[in-house]
Amino acid sequence: MAHFKTAKEDIVPFGQKLAFGSGHLANQLFPAALGVFMVVLVMSLNMNPILAGLLGALPRLLDALTDPIMGFISDNTKSKWGRRKPYIFIGSVITGVAFMIMWQLNPENSQTYNFFYFLIVSVFFYIGYTIFATPLIGLGYEMTPDYNERTRLMAVSQWMGQIAWMIAPWFWVIIYDPTIFESAPEGARILSIMVGGACMILGILPALFNKERVAPDDSKMVNLSMKDLAANTKEFVKGIKLTLKNKPFMKLCGATFLIFNGFQTVAQFAMFIIVYYLFDGDKVASGTWPAWFGTISAIATAVLVIPIVTKISEKMGKKNAFIIATLISIIGYGLKWWGFNPENPWLMFMPIPFLSFGIGGLFTLMMSMTADVCDLDELNNGERREGMFGAVYWWMVKLGTALALLTSGIVLSFVGFDQSVDQQTVDTLTNLRIADIIIPILTALMAIVIVWKYDITEGKAHEIRKALIARRGKVSH
């Protein structure tokens, strides 16, 4: 395949990559912490798993619906601070504060009260998250026009994002440590303030230090005003249709939906399997094992997976790198059957180097590939719409997450998991372990089928860029 050297002016300075990565650390820390904190609802507030699944699913559906709107607004904003950065700043503040308030739950309250309190506050949380994350993703798509530099930029951002997954598993240990907090709900209340504050600071950094790429044609940006609401609604719908008609992009969305959906459905199962299968429901004996499992997975992704996937992408292309990484992850999921062994808990770490290729390869490559798709869209339609593409892409991710969290609760209920007892039945744990393996393997195989005919290679991306430069000249920063 053809290879092209990255021009000096297309290289994103390392400081810029770190600032962008800091935003992604916040972007990853929110869902990583949320996944751990959600366990408190079931294990310590005794909420029904299906209700807990609804709390994860319902607000995310709203969040997914607002993403395209935010993408449209971001793409068409005209301000002296840029199209993306004002929203990144404001959104990070709203999200951080809402996260703090969301977890002020007490076991003395009824299940109904805790359910509706959490549901209402989480709506504000996810609105803020949309305002923050959608422009952040769009910013990343436009920071460099180079095929391989895009992958390197996303590799740095995903590497920093993995820090969130290294840290978050220890929240479970901290929350349930009786020497730190009197109860898990108290731990969640206090720790949420620290996490929300840290994410707020990290999320603001891209707004302060990253540079935006100048829009190629301001005349094609709509005026965001109430008097133009009808015309803007028409343009918004048109933009959605154009985005959904982009076949290469829809392949990326479909593959991401499947892999992330499969991963998220079983994400909580590892903790339940470790506690209830390896340690027979003894939360004290399970100690830090669940935290180490999550942390080692994140370290493997950052240190092993992201560098390897980046190199494979440069040598063999992004699509081939994705297929290879996904196949390796399937091996890892299969090894879980032998890795989770009550006789030797250390074996739980055996599958990690393999299964980490799934999510680690997914977002490093898919975000880079989406940036290439934005160039193709400009060539076909004459507009830069990174915000809309980022919004629709993450709409698919969040839709998958919402369905996954709901599915996760249904699977737990279906296999007979009883949150009110310390020991689960043999059949329950066997079926839970089977689901933990089969679900992500099936979704991974379907994702490979979907991207098999994706055709934007490095050579094609270079030709698209040449055609764009010939049409509108180089875009400055």
SEZA-992911 format. One line per field, with one value per residue (C-alpha): residue in three letters; x, y, z. Coordinates in pm, 1 decimal. Example, Ala and Ser with C-alpha at 12.3 -4.5 7.8 and 13.67 -1.06 7.14 Angstrom:
2
r [ALA|SER] $
east [1230.0|1367.0] $
north [-450.0|-106.0] $
up [780.0|714.0] $
# end
This chain:
477
r [MET|ALA|HIS|PHE|LYS|THR|ALA|LYS|GLU|ASP|ILE|VAL|PRO|PHE|GLY|GLN|LYS|LEU|ALA|PHE|GLY|SER|GLY|HIS|LEU|ALA|ASN|GLN|LEU|PHE|PRO|ALA|ALA|LEU|GLY|VAL|PHE|MET|VAL|VAL|LEU|VAL|MET|SER|LEU|ASN|MET|ASN|PRO|ILE|LEU|ALA|GLY|LEU|LEU|GLY|ALA|LEU|PRO|ARG|LEU|LEU|ASP|ALA|LEU|THR|ASP|PRO|ILE|MET|GLY|PHE|ILE|SER|ASP|ASN|THR|LYS|SER|LYS|TRP|GLY|ARG|ARG|LYS|PRO|TYR|ILE|PHE|ILE|GLY|SER|VAL|ILE|THR|GLY|VAL|ALA|PHE|MET|ILE|MET|TRP|GLN|LEU|ASN|PRO|GLU|ASN|SER|GLN|THR|TYR|ASN|PHE|PHE|TYR|PHE|LEU|ILE|VAL|SER|VAL|PHE|PHE|TYR|ILE|GLY|TYR|THR|ILE|PHE|ALA|THR|PRO|LEU|ILE|GLY|LEU|GLY|TYR|GLU|MET|THR|PRO|ASP|TYR|ASN|GLU|ARG|THR|ARG|LEU|MET|ALA|VAL|SER|GLN|TRP|MET|GLY|GLN|ILE|ALA|TRP|MET|ILE|ALA|PRO|TRP|PHE|TRP|VAL|ILE|ILE|TYR|ASP|PRO|THR|ILE|PHE|GLU|SER|ALA|PRO|GLU|GLY|ALA|ARG|ILE|LEU|SER|ILE|MET|VAL|GLY|GLY|ALA|CYS|MET|ILE|LEU|GLY|ILE|LEU|PRO|ALA|LEU|PHE|ASN|LYS|GLU|ARG|VAL|ALA|PRO|ASP|ASP|SER|LYS|MET|VAL|ASN|LEU|SER|MET|LYS|ASP|LEU|ALA|ALA|ASN|THR|LYS|GLU|PHE|VAL|LYS|GLY|ILE|LYS|LEU|THR|LEU|LYS|ASN|LYS|PRO|PHE|MET|LYS|LEU|CYS|GLY|ALA|THR|PHE|LEU|ILE|PHE|ASN|GLY|PHE|GLN|THR|VAL|ALA|GLN|PHE|ALA|MET|PHE|ILE|ILE|VAL|TYR|TYR|LEU|PHE|ASP|GLY|ASP|LYS|VAL|ALA|SER|GLY|THR|TRP|PRO|ALA|TRP|PHE|GLY|THR|ILE|SER|ALA|ILE|ALA|THR|ALA|VAL|LEU|VAL|ILE|PRO|ILE|VAL|THR|LYS|ILE|SER|GLU|LYS|MET|GLY|LYS|LYS|ASN|ALA|PHE|ILE|ILE|ALA|THR|LEU|ILE|SER|ILE|ILE|GLY|TYR|GLY|LEU|LYS|TRP|TRP|GLY|PHE|ASN|PRO|GLU|ASN|PRO|TRP|LEU|MET|PHE|MET|PRO|ILE|PRO|PHE|LEU|SER|PHE|GLY|ILE|GLY|GLY|LEU|PHE|THR|LEU|MET|MET|SER|MET|THR|ALA|ASP|VAL|CYS|ASP|LEU|ASP|GLU|LEU|ASN|ASN|GLY|GLU|ARG|ARG|GLU|GLY|MET|PHE|GLY|ALA|VAL|TYR|TRP|TRP|MET|VAL|LYS|LEU|GLY|THR|ALA|LEU|ALA|LEU|LEU|THR|SER|GLY|ILE|VAL|LEU|SER|PHE|VAL|GLY|PHE|ASP|GLN|SER|VAL|ASP|GLN|GLN|THR|VAL|ASP|THR|LEU|THR|ASN|LEU|ARG|ILE|ALA|ASP|ILE|ILE|ILE|PRO|ILE|LEU|THR|ALA|LEU|MET|ALA|ILE|VAL|ILE|VAL|TRP|LYS|TYR|ASP|ILE|THR|GLU|GLY|LYS|ALA|HIS|GLU|ILE|ARG|LYS|ALA|LEU|ILE|ALA|ARG|ARG|GLY|LYS|VAL|SER|HIS] $
east [0.0|106.2|281.4|327.6|554.4|378.6|450.2|602.3|308.2|66.7|232.1|40.6|286.8|316.7|185.2|-128.1|-169.1|-139.4|-402.8|-638.0|-558.9|-645.2|-992.6|-1017.1|-900.2|-1201.1|-1418.9|-1315.8|-1308.0|-1675.3|-1803.0|-1525.7|-1620.2|-1988.8|-1948.2|-1791.1|-2031.4|-2332.1|-2238.3|-2320.6|-2682.9|-2721.2|-2478.7|-2524.8|-2848.9|-3023.6|-3176.2|-3331.8|-3082.4|-3343.6|-3410.7|-3035.3|-3016.7|-3291.3|-3099.2|-2805.4|-3013.3|-3281.0|-3058.3|-2818.7|-3100.9|-3168.0|-2795.6|-2780.3|-3069.1|-2906.6|-2567.8|-2656.4|-2813.3|-2495.2|-2285.8|-2487.8|-2456.9|-2081.5|-2022.2|-2205.2|-2091.5|-1914.5|-1727.7|-1390.5|-1314.3|-1390.0|-1653.3|-1562.9|-1381.2|-1662.2|-1878.8|-1595.3|-1540.6|-1906.8|-1990.1|-1706.4|-1830.9|-2193.3|-2093.0|-1853.9|-2105.0|-2389.5|-2172.8|-2110.7|-2481.6|-2593.5|-2437.5|-2570.9|-2783.7|-2874.6|-2981.8|-3245.3|-3436.0|-3682.0|-3582.5|-3837.7|-3691.0|-3332.3|-3442.2|-3612.8|-3352.6|-3074.8|-3275.3|-3351.4|-2997.2|-2843.6|-3047.0|-2858.8|-2533.5|-2577.1|-2685.6|-2363.0|-2170.0|-2306.9|-2214.5|-1860.4|-1785.6|-1938.5|-1727.9|-1422.0|-1453.9|-1508.3|-1198.3|-988.7|-1108.6|-986.8|-651.9|-451.2|-529.0|-266.1|-376.2|-116.6|-83.5|-453.5|-388.8|-95.3|-309.1|-586.2|-332.7|-207.9|-562.8|-664.0|-342.6|-426.8|-786.6|-666.2|-540.5|-907.0|-950.6|-635.9|-769.0|-1143.0|-1130.4|-973.8|-1279.2|-1450.4|-1180.0|-1192.9|-1571.9|-1591.6|-1296.8|-1446.8|-1133.6|-1203.4|-1582.0|-1850.5|-2054.2|-2034.2|-2307.1|-2108.0|-1796.0|-1983.3|-2113.1|-1766.1|-1563.4|-1804.3|-1714.2|-1344.1|-1400.6|-1636.3|-1390.0|-1094.3|-1288.3|-1399.1|-1037.9|-914.0|-1205.2|-1131.7|-770.3|-849.1|-1060.8|-765.9|-471.0|-582.0|-601.0|-894.1|-868.3|-1020.8|-1343.6|-1286.6|-1596.8|-1778.1|-2047.2|-2178.2|-2226.7|-2584.0|-2680.7|-2774.9|-3070.6|-3436.2|-3554.0|-3365.6|-3499.1|-3711.2|-3429.9|-3180.1|-3406.2|-3419.3|-3038.3|-3003.2|-3221.6|-3033.0|-2702.5|-2825.0|-2935.0|-2602.8|-2414.2|-2622.6|-2579.1|-2201.7|-2144.8|-1786.5|-1893.5|-2192.3|-1961.8|-1751.2|-2062.0|-2196.5|-1869.9|-1830.4|-2188.5|-2136.8|-1798.3|-1866.6|-2215.4|-2073.0|-1800.9|-2035.0|-2295.8|-2045.6|-1829.2|-1980.5|-1982.4|-1608.9|-1658.3|-1952.2|-1764.4|-1457.8|-1659.1|-1921.2|-1739.4|-1373.4|-1437.6|-1783.0|-1946.1|-1691.2|-1637.1|-1357.8|-1167.8|-1209.3|-1034.8|-845.7|-870.0|-1148.1|-950.7|-631.9|-821.6|-943.8|-613.7|-402.2|-646.0|-599.5|-220.7|-209.3|-418.6|-197.1|144.3|86.6|-223.3|-225.2|142.9|110.5|-217.6|-71.9|228.5|11.7|-207.3|93.2|221.0|-100.1|-371.9|-639.7|-900.9|-658.2|-527.1|-885.4|-958.6|-635.6|-695.8|-1054.8|-951.8|-690.7|-956.9|-1176.3|-895.7|-885.2|-1258.1|-1236.2|-948.1|-1169.8|-1326.2|-994.9|-868.1|-1141.3|-1041.8|-1125.0|-821.1|-582.8|-715.7|-391.7|-504.7|-764.0|-484.0|-400.5|-662.6|-598.4|-318.3|-545.9|-891.1|-750.0|-701.3|-1078.6|-1152.1|-791.5|-784.0|-1142.4|-1131.3|-771.1|-854.4|-1220.7|-1171.5|-882.8|-1089.9|-1381.4|-1149.7|-1070.5|-1442.6|-1488.1|-1251.8|-1452.1|-1770.7|-1620.8|-1515.0|-1867.9|-2072.3|-1841.9|-1873.5|-1670.3|-1900.4|-1670.3|-1913.9|-2201.5|-1993.3|-1859.7|-2212.0|-2362.4|-2067.0|-2099.0|-2475.7|-2419.0|-2176.7|-2419.6|-2715.8|-2510.8|-2417.5|-2779.5|-2892.7|-2593.3|-2666.8|-3029.5|-2926.6|-2675.9|-2949.6|-3177.7|-2901.1|-2827.3|-3195.1|-3226.9|-2938.3|-3095.1|-2860.1|-2994.9|-2854.3|-2991.9|-2774.8|-2399.1|-2378.8|-2514.9|-2616.5|-2384.7|-2619.7|-2635.0|-2256.6|-2207.9|-2460.7|-2313.8|-1964.4|-2097.3|-2269.1|-1948.7|-1767.3|-2024.3|-2180.4|-1859.8|-1732.6|-2052.1|-2057.9|-1686.6|-1738.4|-2031.5|-1818.5|-1547.9|-1806.5|-1933.5|-1592.5|-1462.2|-1530.6|-1438.0|-1224.3|-1054.9|-689.2|-388.9|-359.7|-726.3|-707.3|-407.3|-598.2|-899.3|-674.9|-511.1|-854.2|-963.4|-650.9|-702.1|-1059.5|-1024.9|-653.1|-485.4|-670.1|-472.7|-476.1] $
north [0.0|361.6|553.4|930.7|1128.8|1361.7|1727.4|1934.2|2176.0|1883.8|1757.7|1848.4|1973.5|1740.0|2003.1|2035.2|1657.9|1655.5|1929.9|1742.6|1421.0|1587.4|1651.7|1286.9|1185.9|1372.3|1232.7|878.0|931.6|1024.3|692.6|490.7|626.4|596.8|226.0|165.4|389.1|217.9|-101.4|83.6|113.0|-265.0|-390.1|-125.7|60.6|-269.7|-135.2|-384.9|-460.6|-375.7|-36.6|25.6|-67.8|182.4|453.8|382.6|359.7|631.5|940.8|811.3|790.6|1161.7|1227.6|1047.5|1252.9|1584.7|1495.8|1575.1|1905.6|1998.6|1893.9|2122.1|2413.0|2363.3|2341.1|2670.2|2877.6|3203.7|3357.1|3511.6|3202.3|2958.7|2698.8|2435.9|2581.3|2784.9|2475.2|2255.7|2501.7|2542.5|2175.1|2056.5|2278.7|2161.5|1795.6|1812.7|1982.1|1748.2|1441.7|1564.3|1618.8|1296.4|1064.8|1231.5|923.5|770.4|412.3|552.9|685.6|460.9|285.9|499.6|823.3|726.5|614.6|941.0|1163.6|994.4|999.1|1372.5|1484.3|1250.1|1425.6|1748.5|1551.4|1409.8|1741.7|1893.7|1591.6|1647.2|2017.7|1918.8|1600.7|1664.9|1976.4|1804.3|1517.8|1759.8|1953.1|1637.0|1559.0|1895.5|1934.7|1779.3|1685.9|1407.4|1040.4|900.0|1205.4|1168.7|819.5|942.2|1224.2|982.8|738.0|1003.3|1099.8|737.2|666.1|946.2|829.6|492.1|662.0|694.2|317.4|261.5|483.5|409.6|43.2|163.9|373.4|43.3|-39.7|307.6|317.0|-23.7|23.3|44.7|219.3|511.9|535.7|405.6|282.2|251.4|514.5|760.2|676.8|740.5|1075.2|1204.0|1050.0|1185.1|1541.0|1469.5|1297.9|1568.7|1842.5|1667.9|1606.4|1969.0|2092.1|1838.9|1913.1|2285.3|2241.7|2186.5|2502.6|2697.2|2553.6|2384.1|2567.6|2534.8|2489.4|2777.4|2681.3|2666.4|2864.4|3078.7|3163.7|2808.0|2833.3|2914.4|3193.3|3051.9|3268.5|3217.1|3399.6|3145.1|2848.1|2709.0|2739.5|2594.7|2301.2|2227.8|2249.6|2031.1|1758.2|1789.1|1750.8|1439.2|1284.9|1361.6|1210.7|894.5|855.9|839.9|465.4|447.4|643.6|419.5|117.3|278.6|356.1|4.6|-158.1|72.8|14.6|-361.0|-380.6|-117.7|-256.4|-603.7|-469.6|-252.0|-526.0|-746.6|-472.1|-512.7|-891.7|-919.7|-760.2|-986.8|-1296.1|-1209.6|-1141.0|-1415.8|-1689.4|-1658.7|-1553.5|-1702.2|-1364.7|-1257.5|-886.3|-863.0|-1160.8|-1028.1|-714.1|-535.6|-811.8|-637.6|-313.4|-481.2|-651.4|-315.9|-138.8|-406.7|-402.8|-27.0|-51.0|-323.7|-104.0|202.0|35.1|-256.1|-217.1|148.3|158.3|-174.4|-81.8|256.2|86.0|-174.9|106.7|290.2|-28.2|-204.1|61.0|144.0|-108.2|-400.9|-286.3|-283.4|-635.8|-773.6|-605.1|-732.4|-1091.2|-1078.3|-955.0|-1253.3|-1483.2|-1290.5|-1324.5|-1699.2|-1731.6|-1588.3|-1932.1|-2069.2|-1741.6|-1708.4|-1997.3|-2008.1|-2229.5|-1965.7|-1605.5|-1489.5|-1654.1|-1378.1|-1162.6|-1415.8|-1297.4|-927.4|-869.4|-1019.5|-884.2|-530.0|-507.4|-475.4|-137.4|-13.7|-60.7|49.0|413.8|480.8|375.6|468.2|830.8|861.7|697.6|932.7|1229.3|1081.2|1047.2|1419.2|1497.8|1273.9|1450.0|1791.8|1670.9|1547.0|1822.2|2124.3|2169.8|2093.4|1913.5|1753.6|1834.4|1658.9|1351.5|1339.2|1377.1|1103.0|872.4|918.3|897.4|540.3|482.2|619.4|437.3|120.6|205.2|269.3|-59.1|-238.3|-116.8|-215.5|-551.5|-600.4|-564.7|-798.5|-1060.4|-1040.6|-1091.3|-1368.4|-1574.6|-1548.0|-1300.3|-1203.0|-875.2|-937.6|-1243.0|-1288.9|-1622.7|-1695.1|-2038.5|-2250.6|-2223.9|-1844.5|-1807.9|-2056.9|-1878.8|-1540.1|-1658.7|-1791.4|-1459.4|-1275.2|-1458.2|-1518.7|-1170.3|-971.7|-1244.4|-1236.1|-856.1|-849.4|-1094.8|-891.4|-574.6|-735.2|-827.8|-468.5|-301.7|-565.6|-349.0|-11.4|144.2|468.5|366.3|593.2|634.6|727.5|968.4|1137.9|1176.4|1323.8|1576.4|1677.6|1733.9|1947.1|2163.3|2212.6|2327.6|2555.6|2578.5|2476.1|2539.5|2734.3|2711.0] $
up [0.0|-58.4|222.1|248.9|480.3|723.2|642.9|923.6|931.2|973.5|1293.5|1609.4|1876.4|2173.4|2414.2|2201.0|2206.0|2585.8|2622.7|2391.8|2578.9|2910.5|2778.3|2683.1|3028.1|3167.3|2888.9|2987.5|3364.5|3377.3|3230.8|3400.2|3742.3|3662.9|3586.7|3928.3|4118.0|3956.7|4142.1|4466.4|4352.9|4340.3|4605.1|4877.4|4808.2|4723.6|4404.6|4167.5|3881.4|3618.0|3779.5|3795.4|3427.0|3349.5|3534.3|3307.1|2990.8|3003.7|3049.4|2786.3|2535.0|2594.6|2573.1|2239.9|2100.8|2195.9|2044.0|1679.4|1787.7|1973.6|1675.2|1447.0|1691.3|1730.3|1353.9|1297.4|1595.7|1515.2|1807.3|1881.8|2094.6|1812.7|1728.5|1987.2|2287.0|2454.6|2474.5|2599.2|2884.4|2981.4|2938.9|3160.7|3445.4|3417.1|3398.1|3692.4|3922.7|3820.5|3887.2|4242.2|4309.7|4140.5|4398.4|4713.1|4784.4|5120.8|5201.4|5439.3|5138.7|4962.7|4640.8|4454.5|4591.9|4504.6|4158.8|4064.7|4235.8|4040.4|3717.3|3733.8|3821.5|3565.2|3293.8|3374.1|3389.5|3041.2|2891.6|3024.4|2898.8|2548.6|2556.2|2659.8|2467.7|2124.7|2045.6|2196.8|1949.1|1660.8|1766.0|1741.2|1390.1|1258.7|1439.8|1156.0|794.0|777.3|757.4|999.3|1226.3|1299.3|1431.0|1640.0|1784.5|1873.0|2014.2|2259.7|2356.0|2405.8|2597.8|2838.6|2848.3|2973.9|3289.7|3382.2|3356.6|3564.2|3841.3|3834.9|3953.3|4277.8|4347.1|4426.3|4682.2|4837.5|4855.6|5025.9|5262.7|5616.7|5743.6|5509.0|5501.1|5735.0|5439.1|5061.7|5000.9|5213.3|5011.2|4687.4|4815.1|4910.2|4628.0|4366.0|4473.1|4416.8|4082.0|3956.0|4050.2|3885.5|3563.7|3555.5|3564.6|3308.5|3076.2|3071.9|2950.5|2576.7|2584.2|2720.0|2526.1|2201.8|1871.4|1637.3|1266.3|1070.8|891.4|513.6|417.0|676.1|422.5|447.4|824.0|928.6|1168.5|1508.3|1606.8|1694.5|1383.2|1170.7|1367.3|1083.1|828.4|1074.8|1150.5|779.8|755.6|1064.2|913.8|585.4|768.8|948.9|619.8|449.6|740.1|743.9|366.0|405.2|366.3|500.1|807.2|873.8|864.1|1136.9|1341.8|1306.2|1406.6|1704.8|1816.1|1815.1|1983.6|2247.8|2308.5|2364.8|2592.5|2799.1|2839.7|3024.7|3179.0|3525.9|3505.2|3576.4|3917.0|3999.9|3879.5|4085.8|4401.8|4375.4|4178.4|4274.3|4634.9|4699.0|4769.2|5031.8|4957.5|5214.7|5069.6|4714.5|4839.1|4563.4|4300.6|4099.0|4106.3|3988.5|3705.2|3575.4|3630.6|3461.1|3166.7|3128.0|3163.7|2897.4|2667.0|2717.9|2718.1|2481.8|2265.8|2158.6|2045.3|1860.7|1692.3|1588.3|1425.9|1251.6|1119.8|973.3|806.6|701.4|709.1|963.9|854.3|865.7|1202.7|1334.9|1209.1|1357.0|1692.6|1707.8|1630.3|1906.7|2150.4|2064.9|2179.1|2507.1|2569.0|2510.0|2757.4|3031.4|3079.2|3206.1|3348.7|3612.0|3836.6|4211.6|4268.9|4132.4|4113.7|3950.6|3627.3|3582.9|3439.7|3163.7|2908.7|2962.5|2705.0|2439.2|2523.1|2570.9|2194.1|2150.6|2305.2|2280.7|1905.0|1852.5|1954.6|1851.4|1496.3|1461.1|1565.5|1320.0|1045.3|1113.9|1055.7|711.7|645.9|725.0|434.5|203.1|312.0|238.1|-106.0|-178.7|-10.3|22.8|402.5|713.6|957.7|1214.7|1494.7|1323.7|1240.4|1594.8|1730.5|1516.6|1588.4|1962.9|1930.1|1814.8|2102.7|2359.2|2210.0|2237.1|2594.5|2689.5|2538.9|2689.7|3041.2|3004.9|2856.4|3136.4|3398.1|3204.5|3171.5|3545.3|3619.0|3357.6|3497.9|3843.8|4009.4|4353.6|4484.7|4834.4|4912.2|4947.6|4764.2|4417.5|4287.3|4073.1|3772.3|3806.6|3805.9|3520.3|3299.6|3393.6|3290.8|2958.9|2886.1|2981.2|2700.0|2426.9|2405.4|2321.3|2086.0|1878.6|1856.4|1761.2|1474.9|1342.6|1358.5|1143.6|880.7|870.6|813.3|574.0|265.2|417.2|143.6|262.7|247.7|299.0|-76.7|-117.1|178.2|14.3|-312.6|-130.2|40.8|-287.8|-441.4|-145.2|-159.7|-532.5|-464.4|-160.3|-78.2|247.0|571.4|829.3|1208.2] $
# end
